[in-house]
Amino acid sequence: MKRIITCVLFVSINLSSQIKLQGKGGLSYPVDIDGYEVELYRYWKIGLNAGVNADIQLSKIFAVKPTITYQYIFFNDYTQEVIAGSKAISSDGNESHIINLGGELCIEDNSDGTTHPFLFLGGGYAIERPGKMNIAWKEFENPSRDIYTTEYQIQNRNYWYYSAGFGFGYSIADDLDIRTVISYFANKVKVPTQYKTYNSYWLLSCSLVYDILKL
């Protein structure tokens, strides 16, 4: 009897579930940053994103989405004035790279067919590889004159994070959506003073999502 019930449940879940393999690509930008160790998003801003995710539809509104995402982030700007030394600091830098291995539980309204707002809650593991900054120290009174130059490398980081957010999708073809998302990411790390602190940021992104495979 137990075997029969198990088989019936298994078949029911598979009949009601729809699985998609999706590819996505787009742009992202951090809109708010808070924490001791969020230096990367302070100085590297606009990101090119690419990723692959499975979309496992558990019901009409619930879906689970395991995801792999890669971010290529361009260096933005770093400027600091040191009044006591009458110097200004300016720099340029190399690109940075982030890989997120995670998953999300999504609640999505697909009743319209074309437009679909959604909420999600998830988490995963982040691998950050920041670029190197080339810093030129200049005279405050004469910014065109370099005093000396240095290089600054933010430490590579790997950490667990959790995420949440909301977004809006619009179907522009049978297998192609455009999605705008506001995502919140946070993690807990130990800083040199031996206490733990929360670091967080809000990320605005816009992506094209294509259904590669449907099962």
N, C-alpha and C positions, 0 to 999 in steps of 0.2 A: 504493500500500500504506500509506504514512504517513497519507494522508487517511482511509483506512478505519479504521486503528487509533485515530486521533484522534477520529473520529465515535463509535466503539464506547466509548471511554473517557468521552467527553462524555455519551453516553446513559446509561452505567452510573452515573456520578456523579449525574445528574439523577434516575434511577430510585431510587437509594438515599438521596437527600437529601430531607429534609422541611424546608420553610421556613415559619416562623410570624412574624407581626407581633404583638407583645405590648405592652400598656399596663400600667403598674404605678404604685402609689401606696402610701405608708405613712409610717412614722416612723423616725427615726434618732437616735443619741446617741453622742458620742465617749467611749470608755471608757479610752483611754490616749493621751497627747500627748507628743511629744518633739521639740525643735528650736527654733531661734532665731526662725523666722517661722511659728509656728502660733498666733498670737494670736487669730485668729478663733474657733477651736474652744476656746480657753481661756475665752472670755467669752460666746460664743453656743453654746448646747448643743442643746436639743431642736429637731429639724428635721422639717418636712413635706416629703416627697419625691414627685416625680411624674416619669415618664419613659416613653420608648418604645424598644423594642429589637427587632431582628430575631433570630430563633433559627434558625440554619442548621444542621440536624442532618447531620453528615458521616458518622456511623455510629451504632451503637446507644448508644455511650457518649460520643462526641466531638461537640461543637457549638461554633460560632463565633457570638458575639453582639455585633454593633455596637450601641452604646447612646448615647442622649442622656438625661441626668438633670438635673433642676432641684431645688435645695434652698432652701427658705424657712426660715431659722433664727431662732428667738426669742432675744432677749438674756436672759442668765441672771443674772449677778452680777459685780461687780468691787468688791472691798474691799481696802484697804491701810492699814496703820498705820505712821505715821512718828513713831517715838519721839522723835527729836531735836527735832522741831518741835511735839510734843504735839498732833498733828493726826491725824484719820482721814479716809480718802478713800472715799466711796461714790458710786454712780452708777446711772443707768438709761440705756437705749440703744434705738436703733431696730433693726428687723430687718435681717438680712444675707441675701445671695443668692449662690448658687454654681451654676454650670452646668458639668457634666462631659461632654465629648465623647470617647468612648472605645470600647473593645472588649475582649472577653474570649474566651479559649479555655477551655471548660468540659469537665470529665470528670464525668459524671452517671450514677448507677445508676438506671435506669428499670425494672428487672426486676420490682419489686413491683407497679408500676402506680399505687399510691396514695401511698406514701412514697418519696422519692428524695433521698438525700444527694448532695452535689456538691462539687467543688473547682474553683477557677478561677485563671487567671493572665492579666493584661491590662495596660492602660495607656491613656493618652490625654492630653487637654489640658483644664486647669481654668481657669475664669474666676471670680474671687472679687470680690464687691462688698460689703465690710463696711459695716454700719450705723455711725452716729455715736453716741458715748457722751457723755452729759451728766453731768459730774463735779461733785459738790458737796464742797468742802473744809470740814471741820467741826472744831471744837475737840475735842481728845481727851477733855477733862474734861467737856465739855458737847456731846454729839453732836447735840442738837436745834438748835444754833445754827450756821448757815452762815456761814463767813468770806467765801468768794467761790465762784463757779462758773466752770467752763471746759468747753470741748468738745474731744473727742479723736476724731480720724478715723484709723483704720488705713488704710494705703495700699492701693489696689486692686492686685490681682496677677493675672497670667496666667502659667501655667507648665505644663511637661510633667510627667507623673507616671507611676509604674507602680503596679500593684495586684496583690494576691493575697488569697486567703481561702477560706473553706469555709462551707457552709450546709446547711440541711435544708428540703426542700419537702414539702408535703402537699396532695394534690388534694382539694378540697372540692366540685368539680363537674367536668364534662367539660372545660370551658374556663376554669376558675378554680382557681388555686393560692394557698396562703399560704406565704411563704418567709421564714425567719429566717436572717440572714447575718452573719458576722463578717468584715469587710474590712480589709485593711492597705493604706494609701496612703503613698507616699514620693516625695520630689522632692529635687533638689539645686539649691541657690541660692547666689548670691554675696552675702555680708553686707558691711556697710560697712568691715570691716577687711581686705577684699580677698581673703579666702579663702572656699572653698566648704564648705558644711555640708549634711548631710542633715537634712531635716525629715520627720517621720512621725506618723501617728496611726492608731489602731484605731477603727473605726466599727461599732457594733451597729445593725442595721436589721431591721425587720419590714415586709413588703409584701404586698399582694394583687396577683397577676399574672393578667391576663386575656388570652386568645387572641383578638385582634381579627380576624385573618385567617390562614387556612391554605392553603398552596399545595402 
